[in-house]
């Protein structure tokens, strides 16, 4: 893996180089093994939390882990193009617009003992900007090369906090063109529902049940690119015990193996349907 500046990463993308790199500020990773018309993203996978923020943060390390999306990068790591966050969303949230990306409160709880200085916020927001500069270059290059791109925007959610039955998989589609993409969205939902899990876990899938796909990552790409479909794909945290802070690696592995087959199959179908 290389360590590259944002400019260096963008130059490699535009040159259509294959490479794997971490940004020079260690805030995100990108891997391009081959240029294909789809991307996997895991923007909430990160858990890093810069040390100068520790003493001022009211939330514990577990509190942060609970609201992050651990293992989502591992679920898609076998795919040719993967971009993933390294930093915790408690420093800055890549799935929120810049003006809302640095939290003051998080899930109903004050986050900081003392308000962050503008300098502290600026450090975090620069990393947010860097990430989206790379995302723009990446999607632009893929759209130009192939005519269409599909982005599998991987997330997870805490299913035990809900007071009703919730699906194993949820697709958030409120901010994509369902009249244009409805059939391939339904195909993706159906494919996810067919995954066989260990430990007697059922694989159910619904659209806009628990979340509606209101994230900035989806909105940013959809706003800037006419021929890219972002599929906000949430898995319930059946792959861990969200209260005991335990990961179930056999479940993570099951998801990775299933997506290794199902994502390329679905992406090819989408590409053949919408390529220009």
C-alpha positions as CSV (number, residue, x, y, z in Angstrom):
1,X,0.0,0.0,0.0
2,X,1.2,3.5,-0.9
3,X,0.9,6.6,1.1
4,X,-0.2,9.4,-1.2
5,X,-1.4,13.0,-1.1
6,X,-4.9,13.8,-2.3
7,X,-3.3,15.2,-5.5
8,X,-1.3,12.0,-6.0
9,X,-4.3,9.8,-5.6
10,X,-6.3,11.9,-8.0
11,X,-3.5,11.9,-10.6
12,X,-3.4,8.1,-10.4
13,X,-7.1,7.8,-10.8
14,X,-7.1,10.1,-13.8
15,X,-4.2,8.1,-15.4
16,X,-6.2,4.9,-14.8
17,X,-3.4,3.4,-12.7
18,X,-4.0,0.4,-10.6
19,X,-2.9,1.0,-7.0
20,X,-3.8,0.8,-3.3
21,X,-3.1,3.8,-1.1
22,X,-3.8,5.5,2.2
23,X,-4.2,9.2,2.1
24,X,-1.2,11.1,3.5
25,X,-3.3,12.2,6.5
26,X,-4.3,8.6,7.1
27,X,-8.0,9.4,6.9
28,X,-9.1,7.1,4.1
29,X,-8.0,4.2,1.9
30,X,-8.6,3.5,-1.7
31,X,-7.9,0.4,-3.8
32,X,-8.2,0.1,-7.5
33,X,-7.1,-3.4,-8.7
34,X,-8.9,-3.0,-12.0
35,X,-11.2,-0.4,-13.5
36,X,-14.7,-1.7,-13.5
37,X,-18.1,0.1,-13.7
38,X,-18.8,-0.2,-10.0
39,X,-17.4,1.0,-6.7
40,X,-17.8,-0.3,-3.1
41,X,-17.7,2.3,-0.3
42,X,-17.5,1.8,3.4
43,X,-17.4,5.4,4.7
44,X,-18.3,4.6,8.3
45,X,-15.9,1.7,8.8
46,X,-13.3,3.9,10.5
47,X,-12.7,3.9,14.2
48,X,-9.6,6.3,14.5
49,X,-10.1,9.2,16.7
50,X,-7.3,11.7,16.9
51,X,-5.7,11.9,20.3
52,X,-6.0,15.6,20.9
53,X,-9.8,15.1,21.0
54,X,-9.8,12.3,23.6
55,X,-9.9,14.2,26.8
56,X,-12.6,16.6,25.6
57,X,-14.9,13.8,24.4
58,X,-17.8,12.7,26.7
59,X,-18.6,9.6,24.7
60,X,-16.6,6.5,25.5
61,X,-14.7,4.3,23.0
62,X,-17.5,1.8,23.1
63,X,-20.1,4.6,22.5
64,X,-18.3,5.5,19.3
65,X,-17.9,1.9,18.2
66,X,-21.6,1.3,18.7
67,X,-22.6,4.0,16.3
68,X,-19.9,3.2,13.7
69,X,-20.2,0.6,11.0
70,X,-17.4,-1.9,11.9
71,X,-16.4,-4.6,9.4
72,X,-18.2,-3.0,6.5
73,X,-14.9,-2.6,4.6
74,X,-14.1,-6.2,5.2
75,X,-17.5,-7.2,3.7
76,X,-16.4,-5.7,0.4
77,X,-12.6,-5.9,0.5
78,X,-12.5,-8.5,-2.3
79,X,-13.9,-6.1,-4.9
80,X,-11.7,-4.3,-7.5
81,X,-12.5,-0.7,-6.3
82,X,-13.0,0.0,-2.6
83,X,-12.9,3.4,-0.9
84,X,-13.3,3.5,2.9
85,X,-13.0,5.9,5.8
86,X,-10.4,5.3,8.5
87,X,-11.6,8.0,11.0
88,X,-14.6,7.7,13.3
89,X,-17.7,9.6,12.4
90,X,-17.4,11.2,15.8
91,X,-14.5,13.3,14.5
92,X,-16.3,14.1,11.3
93,X,-19.1,12.3,9.5
94,X,-18.4,11.6,5.8
95,X,-22.1,10.9,5.4
96,X,-23.1,14.4,6.4
97,X,-22.7,17.7,4.5
98,X,-19.7,19.8,5.6
99,X,-21.7,22.2,7.6
100,X,-23.1,19.3,9.7
101,X,-20.1,16.9,9.6
102,X,-18.6,17.8,13.0
103,X,-21.0,16.9,15.7
104,X,-21.9,19.0,18.8
105,X,-24.3,16.3,20.0
106,X,-24.4,12.7,18.9
107,X,-27.5,10.5,19.3
108,X,-29.1,12.8,21.9
109,X,-26.0,13.2,24.0
110,X,-23.6,16.1,24.3
111,X,-20.3,15.1,22.6
112,X,-17.8,17.6,24.0
113,X,-17.0,18.8,27.4
114,X,-16.0,22.2,25.8
115,X,-17.0,23.3,22.3
116,X,-14.4,22.6,19.7
117,X,-12.2,25.5,18.5
118,X,-12.5,26.6,14.9
119,X,-8.9,25.2,14.4
120,X,-10.0,21.8,15.6
121,X,-13.0,21.8,13.4
122,X,-11.0,22.9,10.4
123,X,-8.6,20.0,10.8
124,X,-11.5,17.5,10.5
125,X,-13.3,19.3,7.7
126,X,-10.2,19.4,5.6
127,X,-10.2,15.6,5.7
128,X,-13.9,15.6,4.7
129,X,-13.0,17.8,1.7
130,X,-10.1,15.7,0.7
131,X,-12.3,12.6,0.7
132,X,-14.9,14.1,-1.6
133,X,-12.3,15.5,-4.0
134,X,-11.2,11.9,-4.5
135,X,-14.7,10.6,-4.8
136,X,-15.5,13.2,-7.5
137,X,-12.4,12.2,-9.5
138,X,-13.1,8.5,-9.1
139,X,-16.7,8.6,-10.2
140,X,-15.9,11.0,-13.0
141,X,-13.3,8.7,-14.4
142,X,-15.5,5.6,-14.2
143,X,-18.4,7.4,-15.8
144,X,-16.2,8.7,-18.6
145,X,-14.7,5.3,-19.2
146,X,-17.8,3.1,-19.0
147,X,-20.8,5.4,-19.4
148,X,-22.3,4.2,-16.2
149,X,-21.3,3.4,-12.6
150,X,-23.0,1.7,-9.7
151,X,-21.8,2.5,-6.1
152,X,-22.5,0.0,-3.3
153,X,-22.6,2.3,-0.3
154,X,-22.2,-0.2,2.6
155,X,-23.5,0.6,6.1
156,X,-24.7,-1.2,9.2
157,X,-27.3,-0.4,11.8
158,X,-28.1,-1.3,15.4
159,X,-31.2,-3.5,15.1
160,X,-31.7,-4.2,18.8
161,X,-32.5,-0.6,19.5
162,X,-35.7,-0.9,17.4
163,X,-39.0,-1.8,19.1
164,X,-40.3,-3.6,16.1
165,X,-39.1,-6.3,13.7
166,X,-36.6,-4.9,11.3
167,X,-35.0,-6.3,8.1
168,X,-31.6,-7.8,7.9
169,X,-31.0,-5.6,4.9
170,X,-32.4,-2.2,4.2
171,X,-32.0,-0.2,1.0
172,X,-32.5,3.5,1.2
173,X,-33.7,4.9,-2.1
174,X,-35.6,8.1,-1.3
175,X,-32.9,10.3,-3.0
176,X,-32.4,8.2,-6.2
177,X,-34.7,8.1,-9.3
178,X,-36.9,5.1,-8.5
179,X,-38.8,5.5,-11.8
180,X,-35.5,5.0,-13.7
181,X,-33.8,2.5,-11.4
182,X,-36.7,0.8,-9.7
183,X,-36.2,-2.6,-11.4
184,X,-32.5,-2.9,-10.6
185,X,-33.1,-1.7,-7.1
186,X,-35.6,-4.5,-6.6
187,X,-33.2,-7.0,-8.1
188,X,-30.6,-5.9,-5.5
189,X,-33.1,-6.2,-2.7
190,X,-34.1,-9.7,-3.9
191,X,-30.5,-10.8,-4.2
192,X,-29.7,-9.8,-0.6
193,X,-32.7,-11.6,0.7
194,X,-31.3,-14.9,-0.7
195,X,-28.1,-14.9,1.3
196,X,-27.8,-17.8,3.7
197,X,-26.4,-16.8,7.2
198,X,-25.0,-19.1,9.9
199,X,-26.4,-19.1,13.5
200,X,-30.0,-19.3,12.3
201,X,-29.9,-15.6,11.2
202,X,-32.7,-14.9,8.7
203,X,-32.0,-12.8,5.6
204,X,-34.8,-10.4,5.1
205,X,-34.6,-7.3,2.9
206,X,-36.8,-4.2,2.5
207,X,-36.7,-0.8,0.9
208,X,-36.9,2.4,3.0
209,X,-37.9,0.5,6.1
210,X,-35.4,1.6,8.7
211,X,-33.5,4.2,6.7
212,X,-34.4,6.1,3.6
213,X,-31.0,6.8,2.0
214,X,-30.5,10.4,3.2
215,X,-26.7,10.3,3.5
216,X,-24.4,12.9,2.0
217,X,-22.3,10.3,0.1
218,X,-25.3,9.3,-1.9
219,X,-26.6,12.8,-2.4
220,X,-23.2,14.2,-3.4
221,X,-22.7,11.5,-6.1
222,X,-26.3,11.7,-7.3
223,X,-26.2,15.5,-7.6
224,X,-22.9,15.6,-9.5
225,X,-23.3,12.5,-11.8
226,X,-26.3,11.7,-14.0
227,X,-25.2,8.2,-14.8
228,X,-24.3,6.8,-11.5
229,X,-26.6,4.8,-9.2
230,X,-25.8,4.8,-5.5
231,X,-27.3,1.9,-3.6
232,X,-27.3,2.8,0.1
233,X,-27.1,-0.8,1.5
234,X,-27.5,-1.3,5.3
235,X,-27.0,-4.6,7.1
236,X,-28.4,-5.0,10.6
237,X,-25.6,-5.7,13.0
238,X,-26.4,-9.4,13.1
239,X,-22.6,-9.9,12.6
240,X,-21.9,-8.7,16.1
241,X,-23.3,-8.3,19.6
242,X,-23.8,-4.6,19.6
243,X,-24.2,-4.5,23.4
244,X,-21.3,-6.8,24.3
245,X,-18.9,-5.3,21.8
246,X,-18.2,-8.7,20.2
247,X,-17.7,-9.3,16.4
248,X,-18.8,-12.6,14.9
249,X,-16.2,-13.3,12.3
250,X,-18.0,-16.3,10.8
251,X,-20.9,-14.0,9.9
252,X,-18.7,-11.3,8.5
253,X,-17.0,-13.9,6.3
254,X,-20.4,-15.2,5.1
255,X,-21.4,-11.7,4.0
256,X,-18.1,-11.2,2.3
257,X,-18.3,-14.4,0.3
258,X,-21.9,-13.7,-0.6
259,X,-21.2,-10.2,-1.8
260,X,-18.1,-11.3,-3.7
261,X,-20.5,-13.1,-6.0
262,X,-23.7,-11.0,-5.8
263,X,-22.2,-7.5,-6.3
264,X,-20.5,-8.2,-9.6
265,X,-23.5,-10.1,-10.9
266,X,-25.8,-7.2,-10.0
267,X,-23.4,-4.5,-11.2
268,X,-23.1,-6.2,-14.6
269,X,-26.8,-6.3,-15.0
270,X,-27.1,-2.6,-14.1
271,X,-24.3,-1.8,-16.5
272,X,-25.8,-3.7,-19.4
273,X,-29.1,-1.9,-18.7
274,X,-27.9,1.6,-18.5
275,X,-24.6,1.9,-20.3
276,X,-24.5,4.6,-22.9
